[in-house]
Amino acid sequence: MTLALFRDDAYRRDCTATVTAVTPAGIELDRTVFYPLGGGQPGDSGVLRRADGSTVAIVDTRRGEAPGAIVHLLAADAPPPAVGEAVHVHLDWARRHAHMRMHTCLHLLSAVIPAGVTGGAVAADKGRLDFDLPDTLLDRDAVGAALNALIAADHPVGTRWITDAELDASPELVKTLSVQPPRGHGRVRLVEIAGIDLQPCGGTHVARTGEIGRVVVTKIEKKSTHNRRVILAFADGA
């Protein structure tokens, strides 16, 4: 199991760690600040710095086969460190912070449009959510205005945990129709935007909505009879 430091502190950019496994898939560490691909959020990238000062590029991060394992994917030509080697883990912070801003923004979008979510994706420059809206037309300007008002209000964002049983007793917390939050571990992490949104999520988020910055709704598409796709981008392009 890898100690996932990002769960308690999404703003932590680096840490020391020890290599616990080297496989064809990548390397595993005893602890990491790298978020693995999941929940529509990309896996983190960055570098590992070795004791001799050399660096190993990490191009992606994924969940491992064993419960709780996190695998760091190396660049194709990168020589892997050895099991037991101590390394310093450095996150590509600019990319991660953009993911945090957009992921939190998509939670706000799900509050602005009160419908079931059928899909979504986060990127460093844009994001999208798909909604189950068979008979509804969305106004792009109205959605953008409502979203930016919530961002500008600078609502606090936090996390808390509930038990599997508490989640089962409150099914309205689950907005995603295609993917259910993982159960069976005894507890589920909730992300709460105070007074605005509360839903299960394992991703990384900013501490306040004002940190997102102004966004624009670039497109609203009809993907099928039921699905409406809303695509966002940062107004400043970053």
ZIRASUL-V234469 format. One record per pair of residues at least 24 apart in sequence whose ideal C-beta (glycine too) atoms are under 7 Angstrom apart, sorted by the first residue. I is the first residue (numbers start at 1). J is the second residue. If there is no record, write none. Layout:
i=I j=J
i=I j=J
//
This chain:
i=1 j=67
i=1 j=68
i=1 j=69
i=2 j=28
i=2 j=29
i=2 j=30
i=2 j=31
i=2 j=32
i=2 j=68
i=2 j=69
i=2 j=70
i=3 j=30
i=3 j=31
i=4 j=32
i=4 j=70
i=5 j=31
i=5 j=32
i=5 j=33
i=6 j=33
i=6 j=35
i=6 j=204
i=10 j=100
i=10 j=204
i=10 j=205
i=13 j=91
i=13 j=93
i=14 j=88
i=14 j=89
i=14 j=90
i=14 j=91
i=15 j=89
i=16 j=86
i=16 j=88
i=17 j=87
i=17 j=89
i=18 j=84
i=18 j=86
i=19 j=81
i=19 j=82
i=19 j=83
i=19 j=84
i=19 j=85
i=19 j=87
i=20 j=83
i=21 j=83
i=22 j=80
i=22 j=83
i=25 j=71
i=26 j=71
i=26 j=72
i=26 j=73
i=26 j=74
i=27 j=72
i=27 j=74
i=27 j=80
i=27 j=81
i=28 j=64
i=28 j=69
i=28 j=70
i=28 j=71
i=29 j=72
i=29 j=89
i=32 j=70
i=32 j=89
i=33 j=89
i=33 j=91
i=34 j=58
i=34 j=61
i=34 j=70
i=34 j=72
i=34 j=89
i=34 j=91
i=35 j=61
i=35 j=204
i=36 j=61
i=36 j=62
i=36 j=63
i=36 j=70
i=37 j=61
i=37 j=62
i=38 j=63
i=38 j=202
i=39 j=201
i=39 j=202
i=39 j=203
i=40 j=120
i=40 j=121
i=40 j=122
i=41 j=99
i=41 j=103
i=41 j=122
i=41 j=203
i=42 j=99
i=42 j=122
i=42 j=123
i=44 j=91
i=44 j=92
i=44 j=96
i=45 j=92
i=45 j=95
i=46 j=90
i=46 j=91
i=46 j=92
i=47 j=90
i=48 j=81
i=48 j=87
i=48 j=89
i=49 j=87
i=49 j=88
i=49 j=90
i=50 j=81
i=50 j=87
i=51 j=86
i=56 j=81
i=95 j=124
i=96 j=204
i=98 j=124
i=99 j=124
i=99 j=204
i=100 j=204
i=100 j=205
i=100 j=206
i=101 j=206
i=101 j=211
i=101 j=212
i=101 j=213
i=102 j=127
i=103 j=203
i=103 j=204
i=103 j=205
i=104 j=157
i=104 j=205
i=104 j=206
i=104 j=209
i=104 j=212
i=105 j=212
i=105 j=215
i=105 j=232
i=107 j=191
i=107 j=193
i=107 j=197
i=107 j=199
i=108 j=147
i=108 j=150
i=108 j=151
i=108 j=193
i=108 j=196
i=108 j=197
i=108 j=209
i=109 j=147
i=109 j=230
i=109 j=232
i=110 j=175
i=110 j=197
i=111 j=196
i=111 j=197
i=112 j=143
i=112 j=146
i=112 j=147
i=113 j=138
i=113 j=143
i=113 j=230
i=116 j=175
i=116 j=177
i=117 j=175
i=117 j=176
i=117 j=177
i=118 j=177
i=118 j=178
i=118 j=227
i=119 j=178
i=125 j=233
i=125 j=234
i=126 j=231
i=126 j=232
i=126 j=233
i=127 j=232
i=128 j=229
i=128 j=230
i=128 j=231
i=128 j=232
i=129 j=230
i=130 j=223
i=130 j=227
i=130 j=229
i=131 j=227
i=131 j=228
i=131 j=230
i=132 j=177
i=132 j=226
i=132 j=227
i=133 j=228
i=134 j=225
i=134 j=226
i=138 j=220
i=138 j=228
i=138 j=230
i=140 j=217
i=140 j=220
i=143 j=217
i=143 j=230
i=144 j=216
i=144 j=217
i=147 j=215
i=148 j=214
i=148 j=215
i=150 j=196
i=150 j=209
i=151 j=209
i=151 j=210
i=151 j=212
i=151 j=214
i=151 j=215
i=152 j=210
i=153 j=209
i=154 j=208
i=154 j=209
i=154 j=210
i=155 j=193
i=155 j=194
i=155 j=195
i=155 j=196
i=155 j=208
i=155 j=209
i=156 j=194
i=156 j=207
i=156 j=208
i=157 j=191
i=157 j=193
i=157 j=205
i=157 j=206
i=157 j=207
i=157 j=208
i=157 j=209
i=158 j=192
i=159 j=189
i=159 j=190
i=159 j=191
i=159 j=192
i=160 j=190
i=160 j=192
i=161 j=187
i=161 j=188
i=161 j=189
i=161 j=190
i=162 j=187
i=162 j=188
i=162 j=190
i=163 j=187
i=164 j=188
i=167 j=200
i=173 j=198
i=173 j=199
i=173 j=200
i=174 j=199
i=174 j=200
i=175 j=199
//
